[in-house]
């Protein structure tokens, strides 16, 4: 392999980090990062590189625009992930630079001739599927706890070296996790949620004793296997981040009495009562979820999705979501109209689509999730065309009762699909109401327009439901 540095043949350049790791794992290499040994900033600028780093010298290659960083060392000077003094000079060696990295699997370099430089045996750890810290300096940056947890979600077949887990726990006990800023937590958390198996991230954070600090209202992951399964099913279906985040914070609304207790010695889950608690206040649940999302600096879309879910469904998983689908309100015109109004489904139908996607994942966590198209991760509800209203029963599937086993609390995928289809079609017929004509009819009394539109939409929904009976 030839490094793209023909303009500076005297510079010693090495490709490092994730692209080397992924290449050795047989995965497509992403962005390539380079380390330059034996050079000064002035030499880099003289070769046409563009300086972009503020805290340490990073340069963009004049042709490839890839990042080249001068070899450097770091020294801890204060708590948190910004408390470092950086040293760079031509006498900093490649091994010095690799020593400051977090994990052995990320401390491998590839030279211009294609050979590997692996002073900390990262290749062996890749073969053994082990996350192992390079040096005790790992403890100097609390972000590394988040990064390792995120790597666990991306590479779920890797395990953590015992000494590394012990070090992570020491960091948590020393208060390093408290020094993390919300924006950096959200950056790593969101990337972990979009990885192959997000549940592993939660488990690792819990094992490091960091989850209770970062997300204190979530249950211990291993006490909620259905919650974790729903989260991983969402990942398998390639759901967008708001869906996965809503499932994550759904754990906040699981009442304590329905959480599985872990045996004190055997560490064996002991199932608790699966009943849905009727004492959870919807407004309070949505407020708590919203406050947690904002504390994380989550995006507005993610915050909205999590809050809307909490306002509709809260309680043990999967029971609460199944109860929502099986509620008589899903077959009542007044209740369906209220549902559509609550979420402004007339102007923002994607909100209801997202809500029902999350509800399906929670209701059927063990059911293989249907893969979504990359650009249609939530594609449940047909868009209505006001010029071609959907007539009652038009395009509707035959009505069939929900298949429910009362003893076990199970519900079939066909049942969920039928109920979802019913909601979709109810919205379609209601959205087809000519609201403009109604507004014109009530020009003399504008205050009556809202109720008149609701009456017409309610009548359309009722007619559709009757057609199914």
N, C-alpha and C positions, 0 to 999 in steps of 0.2 A: 504494500500500500504506500502511495506517495502522498505526503502531506501537501496541501495546496499553499505552498509558501515559496514558489519559484522566484519571487521577487527578493526573497531574503534567504539565500541558500546557507548563509553562515549561522542562522538561528537554529537552535535545537528545539524542534516542535514535536509534541506528542498529543495524540488524541486520547482523551481521558473521560472517565465518568460513565454516565448512563448508556451512551451509544456503544461503548466497549462491552459493558455488562450485557446489554440486550443482544448484541452480536454473538456473544458466547452462549447465551440462552437459546439461540436459534430464532430470535425475534427480529422483526424489522427495526433497524437502528433509527432513532429519532434525530433530534437536533444534535449536531456534533460540537463538542467543546474541546478546546485546545489549550495546552500549557506550553509556554515558551521558557526555556531554561537558558541562563547566561546572557540575558539581554537587559537593556535599560529602556525606560520610556522614550528617551530621545532617539534611540536606535529604531524603535518601533515606528515612531512618527516619521523618521527619515526614510523608512521603507514604504511609506504611503498608508500605514495603518491609521485608523481614526480612533481617538481616545473616547470612550463612552463611560468608563467606570468612575464613580465618585469616591467610594470608600477604598477601593483598591484598583490597580491598573488593569483595565480590560480594554481591548481594542478590537475593532472590526477590520477584518481582512479587506483590502482594497478591491478584491475581485469577487470572492465568494460571500463576503459580508458575514462570515462565521466569526464567533467570538474567540479571541485569543487572550489569555490571561498570563501575566508574568508569574512565574513560580513564586510562591509566598508561604510564609508561616503566620500563625495567629496566636495571640496570647490573651487570655481572659483578663479583663480589667474591671468588670462590673457585672451585676446580675442581668439576666435576660439574654436575648439573642443578638443584641446590638453592642453588648459590652465587650468589644474586642479591640486589641491593637494589632494592626497588620504590618508585617515586615516583608519587604521585597527588595531584592538586590541580585546582581548577577551571580553571587556565590550561593544562593539558595538552590539546592539540588532538587531533582525530580522526586527522590524519595522523601525529602523534607516536605514537599508539597503534598504528596500522597498521604503522608502521615497525618495531616490535619483533617482528612476526610472522614466521613461518618462510619461507613461500613466497608468491610474488606472487599465486598463484591463491587463497590464503587471506587476502589483504590487500585485499579488496574489501568495501565497505560499501554498504548500501542505506538511503537516508534514508526518513523517514516519508512523503514524497510519491512514493516509488517510484523516485526517481533513484539512480543509482549513483555512488559516490565511489571512484575507482580511480587513486590517485596513482602506483602502481608498475606500471601496465600489465598487471595480471593478466588482463584480458579477452583481450588479445592472446596471452598465453601459453596461455590455455585454448583459443583457436582453433588455435594452433600445436601444442598438446599437449606443452608443455614445463614441466618442473619447474625453477623458477629461484628462488634465494634473494632475499629482499628487500634485505638489506644485509649487510655484513660481520659484523654482530652474530649472524648465523646460527651462527657458530662458537662462540658462548658457551654453547650448550646441546647436549650430545652426544645427547640424546634425539631431536634433530631428524634425526640420521642414521637412527635406527630409524623415525621417522615417515615420512620420505621413502621408505624402503624399503617400508614398509607401504602407502603411497599407490601405489607402483609396482605392488604386487600387486592393488590395487583398480582402478587405472586403467592397465592394461597397455599401452595404446597411447601413453602419455606417454613421452617421453625426458628425460634429465637434461641441463640446460645444462652445457657443458664447464667453465665457471667454477665452477659449483656442485659438480660432481664433484671438481674440484681442491681446493676448500675442504674437502669432506668428507674427502679423503685427508690434508690438512694437519691436520685435527682428530684423525684416528686417529694420525698420526705424533706428535702432541703429547701423546698419552696420555689424551685425553678419554674414549675408549671405556672405558678401564679404570675410570673413575670412576662408571660406570653401576651402579646397584644391580640385583640380580637380579629383584626384583619388577617394576621398570619394564621391564626387558628382556622378561620373560615377558608382560607386558601388551601390548606392541607386537607381539611375535612371534606370540602366539596370535591377535591380531586379523588379522595378515597371513596366517596360515595359513587363516583363515576367509574370506579374500577370493577374488576371481575367479581370480587366477593366482598362487598362492604362490611359484612358481619365480622370478618377477620379484623378489620380496623377497630371495631368496637371492643372485640375480645382482647386485643393487644393493649389498647388504652386502659381497659379494666385491669388486666394483669399488671400493668405498670402503675396502678393506683391513680391514674391521671383522669380517668373518665368522670369520676365523682367530683372532680374540680372543674373540668371543662363543661360538663353537662350534668349537673348535680341531680336533676329531677328524672333522669333516665334510670330504668331498673338495671340491675346487674345483667349483662347480656345473656349469660348462660342460664338465667332463671326464666327466660322468655324465648324458647326455641322457635315458636311460631312467628314471633316478631322478626327474628333473625332470618328465618326462611322466607318471609314475605319480602324483606329487604333484598335478599339475594335473588329472589324470583324477579323482582323489578329490574335488577341489573341484567339478568339473563334475557329479559324482554327488551333491553336497550331503552328503557324508559328514560325520559329527560330528568334532569336534576331536581326540578320541583316535586316530581312524584316521589323520588327516592328520599328527598328531605322531609316531605310530609310523613312518609312511613317512619323515618327516623324519629321525628318528634311525636309520633303517635304513641311511642313508648312512655311519654310523660303522663298520658292519661290513663295508663293501666293502674287500677286501684291496687293497693298493697295486698288486700285479701285474696286477690286472684293471681298473685305472683308465686312462682314455684319456689319452694324453700330448698336450699341446699343443705344436705346432711352435714352436720358439724365435723364428722370424721371421714365418712366414706365419700363426701362431696358428690353424692348422688341426688339428682333432682327429685323432689317429692312433690307431686302435683297437688295444687290447691283447688279450691272450688272454681269451676269455670263460669259461674253465673255472672251476669252483667249487673254491675252496681247501678242502682237507680238514684244514687245520692250525688252523682257528679253534676255540678252546675255547668251547663253548656257555655254560658258567657264567661265564667271563671276559667274553664278549661281553655277556651280560645284566647283569653287574655294572657294566661300563663305561657302558652305556646308562642304567642306573638312577642312577649317580652324576652323569651329565650332566643328566638330567632333574631331579634334586633340586637341583643347582646352579642351575638355571634357575627353581627354585621352581614347577615345573609341578604341575598338579593331580594328586591321587593316581590318578585314573582315567587320565590321560594317561601318567603314569609307569608304571603297571601295564601298559597296552597296549603301550608301547614295549619294556618288559622282557620280556614274554611273547613278543613277536615275535622279539626277539633270541635267546631261548632255543630257539626252533624254527627260525627261518630267518635265516641270516646269510651274507653273501657277495655276489658280483656280482649286479647287477640287470639282467635278469630271471631269470638262470639259477638262482640259489639257490631262488627261490620255485617255479619250474617243477620243479626237482628234488624239492622237498618234496611237491608234488602227485603227481608220478609215482613216488615211492618205493613200494616194495613194502609198506612199513608202512601205507600208506593202504588196503591190502587184507588186512591181517592182524589177526585178532581180538585177539591179545595186545597188539599195538602200538596199536590203536585204543583199547582199554581203558586202556592207560597214558596215552594222549593225553588222554582224558576225565578221568582221575584227576588228572593234572598240573594241569589247569586247573579242577578242581572243577566240571565241566560239569553235574553233577547238581543242584547248588544255584545255580550261577552260569553258566547256559548262554550268557548274553550275552558272556562272555569268549571263548568259542569262536567265536561268531558274528563278533565283532569281529576276532579273529585271522584268520579265513578271508576276511573282507572285505579286510583289508590284504594278505593273501597273493595274493588275486585281482588287486588293483591292481598289485602288484609283478610278478606273473607275466605279465600282459597289459597293459603300460603303454600300448600304442598302440591297444588295443581300446576303442571308445566305451563309456564306463561307463554302466551302467544307472542311471537316475535313481531315487533312493529317495524314498519318501514322507517329508514333513517330520517326521512323528512316528515313522517307522519307518526311520531311516537305515540300520539294520542289520537286515535281515529275511530271514535265510537259513534258519533252522532252525525247524521247527514245534514248538510247545510240546507235550510229551507229556502225556497224561492217563493216570494209573495205573489208572483204572477202565476205560479202553478201550485196551488195549495195541495197538501197531502190530504186526501179524503180519508174519513174514518175507515180503517181496515186496509187502506191502499198500501201494498208492499209489506204488509204485516205478516208475521209468521203465525201459524196456528197457536192459539192459546193453550198452554198446558200448565197444570199446577206445579208449584215448586216442589222439588223432591227433597224432603227433609226427613232425617232420622231424629226423632225427638229424644231418643235415649242417648245418642252420642253427640247430638248437636251438629251433625254433618249436613252439608247441602251440596248439591251437584253443580257442576259447571253449566249444564244445560239450564238449570233453574236461574242461576245468575245471569246467563245470557238472555233468557226470556224476560226477566225483570228489567235488565238494562235496555233491551229493545223496546219494551213498553214505555219506559221513560223517554227514550229517544223519540219515539213516534208521537208521544203526548206533547213533547216540546215542538215537534214539527207542525202538528195541526194547530197548536196555539199560536206559533209564530206566523202562521199563514193568515191570521186574522188581519183584516184591512184596518189598521189603526188610524190611517189618514182619513178614511171615510167616517169613522166614529168621531174623530176630532171635529170634522166639518159639521157633523150633525149636532154637536154640542157647543157650537161657537158662542151661542148666547149665554151659556153657563159653563165656562172653562173649568170650574172646580169639579164638574161631574165627569170630565173626560177620563180621569184615571180609573174611577170605579166602573165606568161603562166599558172601558177596554178590558178590565179584569173580568167583568161579567161575560163578555164575548169569548175571552180566552177560556174561562172556566167552562162555558157551554161547549166549546170545541173539544176540550179535553174530556168532558163527560160523555159527549157523543162517541168519541173514539173508544173510551173504556167500555161503553155499552155494546159497541160493535164487536168487542172481543168476547163478551160473555155468552 
